[in-house]
């Protein structure tokens, strides 16, 4: 399979006003309508394989646009990448990633890629899959507790980056020697996490959209099961885990909104007292602003669902030593509320894969009536009773 770098004909124009659909972690250029913004800086953002990006200096003022394939400085040799951002936004992205040109040496852009550069680039990329398989076999033979997640060759083919995952510190000095003898290139080892591996490989999440770590997320915050508890999400490990095997990053997206909404609810530790029972917190429905209480502190028994305002009223009554007759407010002629439930996930996705058995044709045959059978028998007997012509 030949690897090619595509230009501007895939959803992103020269001004960069559209999000680049085939690039990971692409940046929307919201300054594209402002005149002369691309001339404010000589720094350019260049993207390589998957989520790897770099910032380079266009010191020779080569006229560049988004989507141009360029040859950039590397160590050793040069690398091939695609221009993904120019202008003032490059400085904002560098500041976001704490890259200070005064403290760090920014490498340079050599030229726009030639046909010979693209040919070498395609030859190097064609080796990546085979190299990754061999690298995994070598690591297994050396009994190293690590996983080679991805391999990326430099554009000129003189260097290869091996991305690996390891829970513990790994001494891979012997591994590098074997890699150098086997692949005849300069070896660089980079450790990544499980979330970063999922972002590099990419995929589709259960929501039907591209993985967040592959599409736009550049930093990963820790996710705990308490985020699911605050949102009353079922504690199902298979549904809470993403393709990386860790808790889904999206569990944190709405957590702040839930935390803010929970301020309007009474504490779960407070018990409600009535003349007949003592009620304990069982479940909170944030969307409906309702709370379910149970007469048992350990399981749901005699569940009663009331609004958060009603719960506050009962708590205020209990504080002054008054116990209401019932937990539910007494309403005359109250209309019944139609409740809707989410049926997503109830049906199996493979329910249509099982082929139905064909029905036997015998069941569809018409059944002869007794009268027809009797008539046929009578006709047959009549033929036998006829006298012969002789």
BALOTI-885182 format. One record per residue: chain; z, y, x of N, C-alpha, C in turn; residue number from 1. Coordinates in steps of 0.001 Angstrom, whole numbers. Example, Ala and Ser with C-alpha at 12.3 -4.5 7.8 and 13.67 -1.06 7.14 Angstrom:
<recs>
A_7800_-5690_13190_7800_-4500_12300_7800_-3300_13200_1
A_7080_-2250_12850_7140_-1060_13670_7870_30_12900_2
</recs>
This chain:
<recs>
A_0_-1195_847_0_0_0_0_1241_880_1
A_-939_2142_655_-1071_3337_1478_-182_4448_931_2
A_581_5083_1810_1460_6175_1417_725_7489_1660_3
A_660_8319_663_-9_9606_785_940_10699_334_4
A_792_11857_929_1542_13036_519_655_13863_-392_5
A_1112_14051_-1624_313_14777_-2591_606_16266_-2521_6
A_-371_17033_-2923_-231_18474_-2877_221_19057_-4191_7
A_-484_20059_-4675_-8_20845_-5808_-509_20333_-7148_8
A_-1278_19278_-7181_-1858_18859_-8441_-997_17928_-9252_9
A_318_17991_-9137_1174_17044_-9857_2318_17757_-10548_10
A_2006_18885_-11168_3018_19540_-11973_3664_20741_-11306_11
A_3208_21126_-10108_3782_22304_-9449_2630_23152_-8924_12
A_2634_24427_-9265_1537_25277_-8851_1849_25950_-7523_13
A_942_26768_-7070_1114_27405_-5762_2311_28347_-5740_14
A_2594_28949_-6880_3746_29842_-6929_5055_29084_-7048_15
A_4980_27831_-7453_6192_27032_-7552_6981_27274_-8809_16
A_6329_27700_-9894_7056_28017_-11117_7410_26785_-11925_17
A_6915_25627_-11554_7228_24396_-12274_8020_23473_-11368_18
A_8846_22655_-11999_9620_21683_-11222_8691_20582_-10744_19
A_8794_20220_-9467_7931_19206_-8891_8359_17836_-9393_20
A_7506_17200_-10189_7908_15982_-10879_7990_14774_-9959_21
A_7234_14756_-8848_7230_13569_-7999_8188_13698_-6821_22
A_8816_14846_-6655_9755_15048_-5562_11185_14924_-6068_23
A_12037_14313_-5258_13445_14214_-5608_14185_15464_-5133_24
A_15174_15866_-5906_16003_17030_-5596_15169_18295_-5436_25
A_14110_18431_-6229_13278_19626_-6140_14004_20816_-6759_26
A_13696_22007_-6268_14356_23236_-6692_13409_24065_-7539_27
A_13907_24545_-8669_13102_25415_-9525_13075_26822_-8933_28
A_11883_27316_-8706_11716_28633_-8085_11741_29701_-9175_29
A_12923_30233_-9450_13054_31242_-10501_12709_32644_-10016_30
A_12314_32773_-8736_11892_34062_-8195_10383_34152_-8035_31
A_9654_33198_-8609_8213_33149_-8347_7469_34333_-8959_32
A_8011_34945_-10024_7323_36064_-10666_7552_37396_-9952_33
A_8516_37434_-9040_8776_38674_-8317_7783_38827_-7171_34
A_7206_39990_-7004_6187_40162_-5957_6793_40177_-4561_35
A_6030_39614_-3622_6338_39659_-2190_7662_38990_-1816_36
A_8213_38138_-2668_9474_37473_-2297_9253_36406_-1236_37
A_8026_35849_-1165_7769_34797_-189_7652_35343_1229_38
A_7565_36675_1378_7428_37264_2702_8768_37752_3269_39
A_9857_37517_2557_11144_38046_2987_11779_37228_4100_40
A_11317_36010_4324_11893_35165_5369_10826_34232_5915_41
A_11030_33806_7163_10112_32858_7799_10642_31433_7746_42
A_11762_31229_7090_12319_29881_6974_11680_29157_5794_43
A_11441_27866_6006_10729_27046_5017_11512_25757_4801_44
A_11566_25321_3559_12190_24029_3242_11111_22952_3219_45
A_11350_21873_3955_10400_20762_4056_11113_19482_3639_46
A_10452_18704_2799_11030_17447_2331_10265_16272_2921_47
A_11041_15222_3258_10471_14010_3832_10630_12870_2830_48
A_10907_11681_3285_11009_10548_2372_12254_10667_1500_49
A_12078_10393_200_13170_10372_-773_13928_11696_-772_50
A_15225_11672_-496_16049_12880_-649_16286_13631_657_51
A_15644_13255_1743_15886_13931_3031_15091_15226_3096_52
A_15804_16315_3363_15191_17629_3491_15618_18273_4802_53
A_14829_19255_5226_15152_20009_6424_14630_21428_6303_54
A_15183_22331_7117_14791_23742_7097_14240_24100_8471_55
A_13051_24712_8464_12313_24956_9701_11852_26408_9739_56
A_11585_26859_10957_11183_28243_11193_9671_28318_11371_57
A_9039_29150_10568_7597_29393_10669_7394_30617_11553_58
A_7630_30430_12859_7606_31567_13781_6201_32076_14052_59
A_5194_31248_13858_3810_31683_14092_3159_32247_12837_60
A_3935_32391_11756_3461_32972_10495_2226_32242_9954_61
A_2302_30923_9945_1221_30137_9346_1250_30361_7834_62
A_130_30688_7202_132_30875_5738_404_29543_5028_63
A_1563_29433_4429_1976_28183_3794_2242_28399_2319_64
A_1941_27396_1541_2247_27366_117_2978_26072_-194_65
A_3588_26036_-1358_4251_24803_-1779_3232_23683_-1910_66
A_3623_22504_-1412_2733_21354_-1467_1937_21135_-203_67
A_1959_22088_735_1243_21911_1998_1946_20858_2853_68
A_1151_20017_3497_1668_18995_4405_1658_19576_5814_69
A_2816_19536_6481_2956_20199_7776_3526_19226_8797_70
A_3246_19531_10068_3841_18814_11198_4948_19691_11761_71
A_6160_19139_11842_7322_19921_12259_7924_19315_13519_72
A_8720_20118_14187_9382_19689_15419_10436_18633_15120_73
A_10489_17622_15978_11493_16574_15848_11927_16161_17243_74
A_12834_15206_17295_13336_14733_18590_13373_13210_18592_75
A_12454_12569_19313_11325_13147_20057_10093_13279_19158_76
A_9058_13949_19660_7782_14026_18961_7815_14978_17781_77
A_7068_14620_16741_6974_15466_15554_7086_14603_14297_78
A_7371_15251_13198_7495_14564_11916_6559_15218_10911_79
A_6245_14486_9858_5336_14963_8822_6117_15096_7519_80
A_6018_16270_6896_6698_16501_5627_5900_17430_4739_81
A_6449_17697_3563_5778_18529_2566_6616_19767_2284_82
A_5973_20914_2245_6657_22169_1946_7069_22166_478_83
A_8364_22337_225_8868_22326_-1150_9458_23659_-1582_84
A_9717_24570_-637_10296_25861_-1022_10020_26887_57_85
A_9657_28096_-369_9435_29212_542_10081_30456_-66_86
A_10263_31483_771_10778_32746_261_12289_32839_286_87
A_12807_33761_-542_14226_34085_-537_15108_32902_-934_88
A_14603_32017_-1786_15414_30882_-2218_15771_29953_-1064_89
A_14971_29952_-12_15290_29115_1144_16597_29578_1777_90
A_16789_30895_1868_18035_31420_2431_19226_31054_1553_91
A_19028_31072_231_20115_30695_-673_20473_29221_-517_92
A_19459_28375_-355_19718_26948_-165_20404_26681_1173_93
A_19998_27399_2211_20641_27231_3517_22100_27685_3465_94
A_22359_28785_2771_23736_29254_2628_24570_28271_1815_95
A_23949_27647_820_24652_26662_-2_25069_25448_816_96
A_24260_25073_1788_24551_23914_2630_25208_24298_3955_97
A_25670_25549_4050_26401_26032_5237_25570_25905_6514_98
A_24301_26251_6415_23420_26251_7583_23211_27703_8012_99
A_23803_28073_9123_23710_29435_9642_22710_29455_10792_100
A_21584_30177_10650_20588_30209_11737_21137_30764_13043_101
A_22194_31582_12976_22757_32150_14197_23587_31132_14970_102
A_24117_30122_14282_24946_29115_14939_24181_27831_15235_103
A_23196_27518_14393_22440_26285_14565_21019_26615_15011_104
A_20502_25771_15865_19119_25942_16326_18170_25357_15276_105
A_17381_26228_14690_16437_25807_13654_15135_25391_14328_106
A_14676_24193_14024_13432_23705_14607_12221_24395_13978_107
A_11086_24237_14635_9903_25023_14280_8855_24165_13576_108
A_7973_24875_12879_6797_24247_12272_5639_24381_13255_109
A_5023_23252_13584_3933_23274_14558_2621_23746_13933_110
A_2236_23095_12838_909_23342_12254_830_22648_10901_111
A_-252_22928_10204_-568_22122_9033_-1086_20768_9509_112
A_-729_19733_8795_-1071_18377_9236_-2579_18165_9236_113
A_-3068_17521_10314_-4482_17176_10420_-4719_15771_9871_114
A_-5974_15369_9827_-6297_14021_9341_-5707_12956_10254_115
A_-5727_13198_11556_-5133_12223_12480_-3620_12110_12274_116
A_-2972_13234_11945_-1532_13189_11661_-1249_12365_10410_117
A_-2081_12527_9392_-1886_11778_8143_-2126_10288_8371_118
A_-3112_9951_9206_-3385_8536_9488_-2201_7882_10200_119
A_-1650_8562_11205_-472_8016_11889_721_7908_10933_120
A_832_8894_10063_1922_8890_9086_1818_7677_8157_121
A_621_7393_7658_425_6244_6764_665_4922_7486_122
A_244_4849_8760_487_3621_9531_1986_3384_9732_123
A_2722_4451_9983_4170_4308_10180_4864_3924_8878_124
A_4458_4537_7761_5091_4240_6477_4808_2816_6021_125
A_3670_2269_6412_3327_903_6009_4247_-135_6647_126
A_4937_235_7722_5827_-708_8404_7240_-731_7820_127
A_7575_213_6955_8972_394_6553_9538_-803_5799_128
A_8807_-1333_4837_9331_-2439_4032_9563_-3687_4885_129
A_8571_-4025_5709_8709_-5199_6577_9836_-5006_7588_130
A_9959_-3787_8119_11025_-3509_9082_12402_-3640_8442_131
A_12542_-3186_7203_13836_-3267_6526_14251_-4723_6307_132
A_13301_-5583_5941_13618_-6998_5722_14055_-7660_7028_133
A_13324_-7380_8124_13703_-7951_9416_15057_-7421_9881_134
A_15308_-6132_9638_16578_-5535_10060_17752_-6184_9332_135
A_17575_-6488_8071_18651_-7158_7318_18911_-8556_7869_136
A_17854_-9256_8242_18028_-10591_8813_18751_-10532_10152_137
A_18409_-9543_10978_19068_-9404_12281_20550_-9082_12101_138
A_20870_-8171_11179_22274_-7823_10936_23061_-9021_10410_139
A_22406_-9847_9613_23081_-11043_9096_23305_-12063_10208_140
A_22333_-12198_11112_22492_-13146_12222_23608_-12721_13175_141
A_23791_-11402_13324_24866_-10898_14180_26211_-10870_13459_142
A_26218_-11290_12178_27444_-11373_11364_28150_-10025_11281_143
A_27356_-8990_11008_27910_-7651_10830_28119_-7384_9345_144
A_29272_-6839_9015_29610_-6550_7621_29003_-5203_7233_145
A_27699_-5192_7027_26982_-3977_6684_25712_-4348_5925_146
A_25146_-3358_5258_23918_-3562_4492_22919_-2479_4864_147
A_21727_-2893_5259_20646_-1948_5545_20023_-1548_4212_148
A_20236_-295_3811_19759_146_2508_18341_668_2517_149
A_17927_1308_3609_16586_1897_3647_16200_2139_5098_150
A_14897_2175_5342_14353_2461_6674_13305_3548_6520_151
A_13374_4553_7382_12416_5656_7345_11858_5891_8740_152
A_10535_5765_8860_9862_6019_10134_9505_7494_10237_153
A_9585_8000_11444_9139_9362_11703_7626_9439_11561_154
A_7123_10649_11321_5702_10806_11044_4793_10326_12151_155
A_5218_10435_13423_4384_9978_14535_4656_8528_14908_156
A_5612_7872_14239_5890_6458_14483_6735_6176_15699_157
A_7290_7203_16359_8081_6995_17575_9566_6781_17313_158
A_9997_6949_16084_11419_6868_15769_11596_6296_14369_159
A_12698_5563_14187_13013_4985_12877_14484_5234_12569_160
A_14744_5667_11339_16113_5906_10875_16514_4750_9968_161
A_17615_4097_10300_18129_2980_9506_19359_3474_8736_162
A_19239_3491_7426_20350_3898_6565_21134_2644_6178_163
A_22432_2671_6416_23240_1476_6157_24502_1840_5388_164
A_25062_830_4721_26308_959_3960_27315_-8_4555_165
A_28525_464_4787_29585_-384_5338_30928_138_4860_166
A_31765_-772_4395_33103_-391_3938_34046_-129_5102_167
A_33809_-792_6216_34652_-634_7391_33801_-139_8566_168
A_34482_234_9624_33764_691_10818_33075_-492_11483_169
A_31804_-289_11840_30984_-1371_12387_30578_-1015_13815_170
A_30729_-1963_14709_30272_-1799_16088_28850_-2354_16171_171
A_27865_-1446_16094_26475_-1892_16060_25746_-1585_17372_172
A_26458_-1580_18480_25799_-1349_19768_24838_-2478_20099_173
A_25256_-3707_19867_24369_-4843_20098_23211_-4822_19114_174
A_23487_-4364_17886_22431_-4299_16873_21334_-3326_17286_175
A_21714_-2182_17846_20718_-1200_18272_19843_-1762_19388_176
A_20440_-2525_20307_19649_-3130_21384_18620_-4105_20824_177
A_19045_-4918_19873_18110_-5883_19277_17024_-5154_18498_178
A_17391_-4099_17771_16400_-3318_17025_15366_-2696_17968_179
A_15834_-2129_19084_14917_-1478_20027_13961_-2484_20651_180
A_14451_-3695_20958_13582_-4723_21533_12601_-5268_20500_181
A_13014_-5325_19250_12166_-5919_18211_11114_-4943_17713_182
A_11504_-3694_17432_10597_-2743_16784_9944_-1766_17753_183
A_10410_-1690_18988_9795_-861_20033_9730_616_19637_184
A_10773_1119_19011_10857_2533_18650_12271_3014_18957_185
A_12441_4328_18911_13782_4885_19075_14568_4661_17780_186
A_15822_4223_17910_16629_3833_16755_17689_4896_16484_187
A_17826_5245_15213_18907_6127_14753_19575_5485_13544_188
A_20900_5370_13595_21669_4763_12507_22383_5863_11727_189
A_22243_5824_10393_22909_6794_9524_23661_6054_8431_190
A_24945_6336_8334_25756_5696_7298_25716_6529_6023_191
A_25501_5863_4904_25465_6518_3601_26389_5765_2656_192
A_26733_6400_1544_27560_5767_530_26713_5077_-525_193
A_27391_4389_-1434_26680_3665_-2492_25943_4631_-3412_194
A_26532_5792_-3687_25874_6775_-4547_24636_7355_-3864_195
A_24728_7596_-2560_23573_8125_-1831_22448_7102_-1768_196
A_22799_5830_-1670_21767_4793_-1663_21021_4776_-2986_197
A_21747_4866_-4097_21096_4900_-5405_20201_6125_-5530_198
A_20627_7253_-4943_19808_8452_-4989_18535_8316_-4176_199
A_18597_7630_-3044_17406_7454_-2217_16418_6499_-2870_200
A_16939_5422_-3449_16048_4439_-4065_15509_4956_-5388_201
A_16374_5613_-6184_15962_6130_-7481_16052_5082_-8572_202
A_15816_5514_-9789_15858_4600_-10927_16050_5357_-12227_203
A_16153_4595_-13312_16353_5141_-14645_17735_4731_-15129_204
A_18503_5684_-15611_19843_5409_-16098_19833_4875_-17519_205
A_20989_4453_-18037_21059_3944_-19417_20729_5003_-20454_206
A_20774_6282_-20066_20404_7358_-20985_18896_7488_-21130_207
A_18131_6788_-20289_16675_6861_-20351_16072_7911_-19442_208
A_16891_8618_-18683_16391_9660_-17798_16563_9241_-16341_209
A_15951_10017_-15454_16069_9754_-14019_17522_9892_-13577_210
A_17919_9078_-12605_19290_9145_-12103_19609_10556_-11613_211
A_20795_11048_-11967_21199_12396_-11566_21252_12526_-10047_212
A_21732_11471_-9363_21837_11516_-7904_20470_11545_-7244_213
A_19451_11145_-7980_18095_11154_-7450_17330_12404_-7857_214
A_17708_13005_-8984_16953_14132_-9503_17454_15488_-9064_215
A_18797_15695_-9080_19271_17050_-8795_20627_17113_-8090_216
A_21422_16059_-8101_22758_16131_-7502_22685_16049_-5980_217
A_23332_16989_-5316_23359_16997_-3849_24749_16723_-3290_218
A_25780_16879_-4104_27150_16585_-3673_27798_15694_-4719_219
A_28666_14802_-4260_29276_13808_-5137_30793_13983_-5124_220
A_31352_14205_-6308_32800_14316_-6459_33367_12973_-6891_221
A_34627_12757_-6583_35268_11497_-6952_35408_11405_-8470_222
A_35204_10203_-8988_35303_9937_-10425_36384_8884_-10630_223
A_37298_9133_-11542_38385_8195_-11826_38321_7747_-13281_224
A_39038_6677_-13570_39055_6154_-14941_39778_7088_-15900_225
A_40576_8010_-15382_41246_8964_-16270_40243_9852_-16993_226
A_39076_10086_-16380_38041_10867_-17057_37565_10165_-18318_227
A_37465_8845_-18273_37074_8086_-19460_38187_8074_-20499_228
A_39424_8030_-20056_40548_8013_-21002_40661_9337_-21752_229
A_40478_10438_-21060_40546_11738_-21725_39458_11878_-22790_230
A_38311_11237_-22583_37199_11338_-23519_37173_10199_-24530_231
A_38218_9354_-24525_38318_8230_-25467_37100_7318_-25387_232
A_36651_7045_-24171_35530_6134_-23953_36073_4728_-23741_233
A_35381_3763_-24299_35811_2373_-24167_35877_1989_-22694_234
A_36967_1353_-22293_37168_983_-20890_36431_-319_-20583_235
A_35120_-256_-20703_34263_-1399_-20403_33663_-1187_-19017_236
A_34021_-1989_-18019_33525_-1754_-16654_32003_-1768_-16552_237
A_31340_-2603_-17342_29885_-2682_-17259_29226_-1408_-17767_238
A_29816_-761_-18768_29230_460_-19306_29643_1692_-18512_239
A_30802_1637_-17874_31264_2790_-17104_30632_2858_-15726_240
A_30139_1743_-15203_29563_1705_-13852_28082_2050_-13898_241
A_27642_2782_-12873_26230_3116_-12750_25491_2083_-11926_242
A_24257_2401_-11541_23449_1463_-10772_23975_1288_-9352_243
A_24815_2203_-8897_25402_2077_-7561_26625_1175_-7564_244
A_27086_767_-8744_28283_-52_-8844_29559_759_-8941_245
A_29471_2069_-8784_30628_2957_-8912_30660_3544_-10326_246
A_31766_4243_-10633_31857_4917_-11922_30768_5983_-12033_247
A_30205_6132_-13216_29112_7075_-13422_29567_8504_-13144_248
A_28723_9245_-12444_29034_10642_-12142_29103_11485_-13411_249
A_28356_11097_-14448_28306_11893_-15670_29619_11857_-16441_250
A_30560_11002_-16049_31871_11011_-16700_32608_12325_-16447_251
A_32251_13008_-15365_32900_14284_-15044_32215_15484_-15683_252
A_31007_15299_-16221_30229_16446_-16676_30906_17178_-17839_253
A_31439_16437_-18808_32051_17048_-19989_33575_16985_-19953_254
A_34129_16579_-18830_35581_16415_-18751_36309_17739_-18962_255
A_35797_18833_-18391_36458_20132_-18545_36479_20575_-20004_256
A_35389_20301_-20734_35346_20672_-22152_36373_19881_-22954_257
A_36528_18601_-22624_37526_17784_-23312_38942_18253_-22966_258
A_39169_18579_-21698_40487_19050_-21284_40850_20354_-21996_259
A_39858_21222_-22184_40100_22472_-22886_40370_22220_-24370_260
A_39639_21258_-24965_39843_20949_-26385_41188_20278_-26629_261
A_41681_19515_-25651_42951_18814_-25825_44143_19767_-25869_262
A_43933_21028_-25474_45029_21988_-25540_45441_22283_-26976_263
A_44521_22087_-27932_44818_22346_-29339_45496_21167_-30021_264
A_45675_20065_-29308_46306_18877_-29887_47757_18777_-29416_265
A_48644_18252_-30255_50032_18042_-29812_50118_16928_-28783_266
A_51230_16878_-28076_51415_15868_-27037_51433_14466_-27642_267
A_50890_13514_-26882_50862_12130_-27349_52249_11492_-27345_268
A_53175_12071_-26625_54515_11500_-26519_55399_11848_-27715_269
A_54986_12820_-28511_55813_13255_-29643_55671_12272_-30802_270
A_56780_11866_-31366_56800_10970_-32523_56981_11785_-33800_271
A_56337_11318_-34866_56437_11988_-36160_57400_11215_-37053_272
A_58343_11927_-37644_59366_11311_-38487_59108_11646_-39950_273
A_59128_10611_-40803_59079_10780_-42253_60300_10096_-42860_274
A_60422_10192_-44168_61568_9568_-44831_61516_8050_-44766_275
A_60327_7498_-44607_60177_6038_-44644_59926_5414_-43278_276
A_59213_6102_-42369_58808_5489_-41096_58838_6500_-39959_277
A_58751_5929_-38767_58527_6709_-37550_57137_6373_-37032_278
A_56320_7396_-36781_54927_7191_-36401_54735_7546_-34930_279
A_53904_6703_-34259_53595_6873_-32843_52104_7157_-32683_280
A_51786_7919_-31646_50370_8255_-31406_49575_6995_-31093_281
A_48392_6900_-31708_47522_5740_-31479_46167_6149_-30901_282
A_45531_7168_-31482_44206_7569_-31022_43945_9015_-31412_283
A_43175_9704_-30565_42782_11087_-30824_41270_11176_-30926_284
A_40773_11793_-31981_39340_12020_-32170_39080_13503_-31943_285
A_38538_13826_-30772_38350_15225_-30404_37304_15898_-31273_286
A_36223_15195_-31613_35138_15800_-32381_35590_16163_-33799_287
A_36364_15301_-34426_36816_15544_-35799_38138_16300_-35850_288
A_38739_16554_-34681_40047_17206_-34609_41063_16444_-35448_289
A_41072_15115_-35278_41956_14242_-36046_42743_13346_-35103_290
A_43920_12914_-35574_44804_12049_-34791_45228_10879_-35664_291
A_45194_9683_-35084_45640_8480_-35787_47019_8090_-35269_292
A_47924_7810_-36211_49293_7410_-35874_49567_6016_-36418_293
A_50429_5293_-35706_50789_3927_-36068_52307_3818_-36187_294
A_52748_2887_-37041_54189_2654_-37182_54744_1797_-36053_295
A_53855_1226_-35223_54281_426_-34077_53873_1131_-32789_296
A_54747_1185_-31790_54378_1851_-30534_53459_1026_-29654_297
A_53270_-255_-29966_52508_-1148_-29095_51115_-1465_-29614_298
A_50902_-1453_-30918_49595_-1793_-31480_49406_-1023_-32781_299
A_48180_-1073_-33300_47868_-345_-34515_48388_-1049_-35755_300
A_49364_-457_-36412_49921_-1013_-37645_50120_119_-38641_301
A_49606_-89_-39868_49715_933_-40920_49175_2278_-40424_302
A_47957_2240_-39903_47380_3443_-39311_47188_4534_-40354_303
A_47523_5750_-39953_47346_6931_-40793_46658_7995_-39945_304
A_45542_8528_-40437_44783_9546_-39713_44971_10890_-40393_305
A_45409_11860_-39638_45619_13208_-40161_44973_14206_-39211_306
A_44854_15435_-39664_44281_16479_-38823_45305_16951_-37796_307
A_44811_17613_-36768_45712_18125_-35732_46643_19197_-36288_308
A_46143_20002_-37231_46985_21027_-37839_48120_20407_-38638_309
A_47807_19313_-39371_48850_18637_-40140_49902_18029_-39210_310
A_49462_17498_-38068_50418_16938_-37109_51358_18014_-36587_311
A_50828_19217_-36336_51677_20316_-35878_52679_20717_-36955_312
A_52233_20677_-38222_53146_21020_-39317_54314_20037_-39386_313
A_54011_18735_-39258_55067_17722_-39318_56018_17869_-38132_314
A_55471_18166_-36968_56321_18357_-35782_57254_19548_-35981_315
A_56712_20628_-36566_57553_21800_-36837_58650_21466_-37849_316
A_58326_20641_-38852_59341_20222_-39828_60439_19402_-39160_317
A_60027_18475_-38279_61009_17620_-37612_61940_18420_-36709_318
A_61441_19508_-36131_62271_20307_-35235_63418_20990_-35974_319
A_63196_21324_-37244_64254_21983_-38022_65058_20970_-38825_320
A_64811_19670_-38563_65584_18625_-39210_65083_18186_-40563_321
A_63841_18545_-40911_63281_18168_-42214_62256_17064_-42013_322
A_62294_16054_-42891_61345_14944_-42842_60519_14932_-44119_323
A_59190_14991_-44007_58355_14962_-45217_58359_13579_-45853_324
A_57964_13531_-47125_57915_12247_-47827_56839_11337_-47247_325
A_55701_11905_-46931_54582_11119_-46405_53933_11886_-45267_326
A_53261_11140_-44407_52596_11774_-43265_51319_12473_-43690_327
A_50611_11892_-44647_49364_12476_-45116_49658_13618_-46071_328
A_48907_14691_-45994_49098_15778_-46963_48654_15335_-48349_329
A_49377_15755_-49377_49058_15378_-50755_47992_16320_-51277_330
A_46839_15774_-51646_45733_16565_-52185_45290_15947_-53487_331
A_45044_16789_-54492_44597_16332_-55804_43089_16470_-55891_332
A_42447_15365_-56230_40994_15398_-56423_40228_15657_-55155_333
A_40712_15185_-54057_40016_15399_-52783_38751_14568_-52735_334
A_37682_15170_-52242_36411_14467_-52145_36442_13523_-50957_335
A_35833_12376_-51142_35759_11407_-50047_34750_11871_-49014_336
A_35099_11743_-47758_34240_12179_-46659_33430_10993_-46169_337
A_32115_11167_-46142_31238_10107_-45663_31251_10122_-44144_338
A_31617_9016_-43574_31730_8918_-42122_30501_8223_-41569_339
A_30046_8675_-40421_28887_8093_-39767_29331_7499_-38445_340
A_28811_6344_-38136_29156_5664_-36891_27927_5554_-36014_341
A_28150_5474_-34736_27076_5334_-33765_26754_3860_-33587_342
A_25526_3472_-33905_25122_2070_-33828_24415_1735_-32528_343
A_24409_2667_-31563_23736_2415_-30295_24485_1331_-29533_344
A_23755_333_-29066_24349_-743_-28288_24792_-1934_-29105_345
A_24707_-1843_-30436_25132_-2975_-31252_24090_-4088_-31244_346
A_22816_-3714_-31208_21752_-4710_-31192_21341_-5002_-29757_347
A_20993_-6241_-29498_20570_-6647_-28165_19147_-6177_-27903_348
A_18880_-5750_-26659_17539_-5297_-26305_16547_-6447_-26224_349
A_17040_-7669_-26096_16164_-8839_-25954_16037_-9614_-27259_350
A_16379_-8976_-28378_16371_-9726_-29636_14959_-10069_-30097_351
A_13946_-9342_-29586_12570_-9621_-29973_11855_-10536_-28983_352
A_12535_-10919_-27905_11900_-11764_-26895_11839_-13227_-27318_353
A_12736_-13659_-28178_12762_-15055_-28607_11656_-15275_-29635_354
A_10800_-16232_-29352_9697_-16514_-30258_10203_-17270_-31481_355
A_9675_-16860_-32622_10052_-17540_-33855_9318_-18870_-33966_356
A_10012_-19852_-34498_9400_-21162_-34693_8435_-21121_-35877_357
A_7311_-21773_-35693_6333_-21825_-36768_6832_-22734_-37887_358
A_6613_-22282_-39100_7034_-23070_-40251_6084_-24246_-40460_359
A_6640_-25340_-40856_5834_-26531_-41108_4966_-26332_-42344_360
A_3735_-26816_-42286_2818_-26652_-43409_3160_-27511_-44608_361
A_3994_-28518_-44389_4329_-29405_-45499_5141_-28692_-46568_362
A_5921_-27714_-46132_6759_-27016_-47103_5930_-26194_-48076_363
A_4732_-25803_-47663_3902_-24951_-48508_2963_-25742_-49415_364
A_2966_-27065_-49278_2079_-27851_-50129_2579_-27847_-51567_365
A_1678_-27763_-52564_2115_-27773_-53972_2644_-29140_-54370_366
A_3677_-29126_-55178_4295_-30359_-55655_3619_-30783_-56951_367
A_3204_-32057_-57021_2540_-32569_-58218_3536_-32724_-59347_368
A_3150_-32323_-60499_4009_-32463_-61661_3959_-33890_-62186_369
A_5020_-34240_-62900_5091_-35599_-63439_3984_-35847_-64451_370
A_3626_-34814_-65235_2579_-34994_-66245_1248_-35320_-65605_371
A_947_-34651_-64507_-315_-34935_-63822_-329_-36348_-63284_372
A_817_-36781_-62775_884_-38149_-62274_679_-39163_-63404_373
A_1271_-38868_-64585_1112_-39782_-65714_-327_-39812_-66207_374
A_-969_-38647_-66238_-2366_-38605_-66687_-3270_-39382_-65748_375
A_-3025_-39232_-64453_-3844_-39969_-63491_-3635_-41464_-63641_376
A_-2394_-41862_-63902_-2117_-43289_-64092_-2785_-43824_-65353_377
A_-2803_-42996_-66426_-3434_-43429_-67680_-4934_-43581_-67514_378
A_-5544_-42644_-66782_-6984_-42740_-66563_-7331_-43981_-65774_379
A_-6531_-44273_-64788_-6797_-45439_-63957_-6685_-46723_-64768_380
A_-5659_-46788_-65634_-5500_-47989_-66469_-6619_-48109_-67490_381
A_-7119_-46970_-67994_-8228_-47005_-68961_-9491_-47548_-68354_382
A_-9725_-47244_-67084_-10921_-47763_-66429_-10845_-49276_-66283_383
A_-9659_-49745_-66006_-9514_-51189_-65812_-9629_-51959_-67125_384
A_-9315_-51312_-68296_-9347_-51996_-69594_-10729_-52019_-70235_385
A_-11707_-51299_-69663_-13048_-51278_-70257_-13691_-52668_-70166_386
A_-14361_-53116_-71315_-15054_-54427_-71268_-16283_-54362_-70389_387
A_-16594_-55444_-69822_-17772_-55498_-68948_-19047_-55467_-69774_388
A_-20158_-55042_-69198_-21440_-54932_-69905_-22007_-56276_-70266_389
A_-21666_-57297_-69522_-22161_-58621_-69832_-21435_-59207_-71041_390
</recs>
